[in-house]
Amino acid sequence: MFVNFSDHPSSLWSENQRKEAEKYGEIVDLKFPSVNPDDSRDNLIRLAECYIQQILKFKPQCVMCQGEMGLVYHVVRKLKEEDVKVVAACSHRMVEETIDADNNSVKSSKFVFIQFREY
């Protein structure tokens, strides 16, 4: 099983990214939560523990963990202690800037998946 713990639903991934994830088994999406910047470190650790328990119930072969860095740190550290492979998606970011009809600058980004890189 491949757990996608991020804000990027696997239904929107490229075919290449899905194929790479499916090498570990079925893909399960677990939405990464919004993290209040006012939360204390203790609250962040409690939130991490809650999600770590949810993730471990899937008995994943691999977890993609991407989101707010403090929460990512605690989740990744604990999952690695549990001998779970944890990765991040690596992509090329292609930015195009154009000028619209009202002379406003408009940027659009396209992310091209390259690989999963292990933490």
N, C-alpha and C positions, 0 to 999 in steps of 0.2 A: 504494500500500500504506500502511496505517495500522498502526504498531507500538504496541502497548499495553505499555509498560514500567512495570509497576506490580504491586501485590499484589491488584488488582481484576480478576478474569477477565472478559473481555468477555461470556462466557456468562451472567453475572449482571447485566449492564447493562440499563437500561430500553431499550425500543424506540427512544425518542427519541435516547438517547446512541448506540446502534448506528447509527442512520440518519445522524447527524452524522458519525460516524467513517467510515462507508462512502462518504461523499462523496470520500474520498481513495483509495478502493479497498478491497481485502480487508483485514480486521482480522487481525493476527497477535499473539498474546499471548507476551510474553517476561517471565517472572516476575522481579520486582525482588528482589534477594538480601537476606538478612539481613546487616546490617553490624554487626560487632563494635565496641562503643564503645571498646574498648581498642586498636583498630588505629591505627597511625600514619598521618599524612597521606600518606606515600609509599605505604603499602599501599592506602589508599583510592584514590589516583591510579592505581595498577596495576589495581585492580579496575574502576575506571571505564574504563580503556583496553580491558580485556577485553570489557566490555559494549558499548562504542562500536563495536568491530570487528564484534561479532555484529549489532548494529543496522544498521550500514552495509551489511552483506551483503544485507539485504533491499531495499536501494535505496528506502527509504520516501519517500512524499510528505509524511508527517507522523508525528511520534512523540509519544505522551502519556507524559510522564516524571514519576512521582510516587513518593516514598518518602523514605528517610533524606536529610536536607537536604544533607549534605556530598557524598554520591555524586550526588545530583540536580544540584548545582551543576556538578560537573566534567563530567558527561554532557551537560547542556544547553549549557554553554559550548562544548564541542568540537563537538557536532552543529551548533550555530549557525555555527561557523567553517566547517563543511562545507556551509553553505547548506541545512540541513535545517530545516523548520518544526517547532518543538517547542511543545507545548501542555500545559496542565493542565486537568483537568475542574473546572468550577465548579458547585457545587450549593447548594441551600438545605438546611440541616440542621434537621429538625423533631424536637424532643425531647419525649417524653411521659414523665412521671413518675407512677407509681402505687404503691399500697401493696398488697403481696401478703397472702395468708392468714395469714402469720406476722408481719405488721406490719413487713415490711422494705420499704424504698424500692427500687423497680425503675425504672431508666431504659431507654428504648428510643429509638433514633435512626432516622430515615428520611431518606435523602438523595434530593433531587429534582434531577436533572440540569437545568442551565440552558444551559450553553454550554461550549465549549472556549475557553480564553483563551491566546493566544500569549505565550511568555516573551519 
